[in-house]
């Protein structure tokens, strides 16, 4: 099914907005930095900076429709990892708390898949 140019542009702008802002917040927010460190990952500060720069760079590429299909791939990986690390623990409280906590992450993941399939 073909989507209109306007629809795909709005999709690209929305995805870009989310990831560019998210990347910058990882770099400037001590609260987000502390949450990232508390995930128990190796080299958390380095990893946080790598993820932040990936989000910003891929977000800009998507914004300007440059290598958008390639830029979506690392963002899908980031979203899947984020769901596993930050949302899956809510399953201990039941499915509905998990579903509520993960709702926006799942939406972003779906939008990334749509953008991937529609990109040239």
Secondary structure, DSSP 8 states (H G I E B T S, - for coil): ----HHHHHHHHHHHHHHHHHHHHHHHH-HHHHHHHHTT--TTHHHHHHHHHHHHHHHHHHHHTTSSHHHHHHHHHHHHHHHIIIIIGGGGGG-HHHHHHHHHHHHHHHHHHHHHHHH--
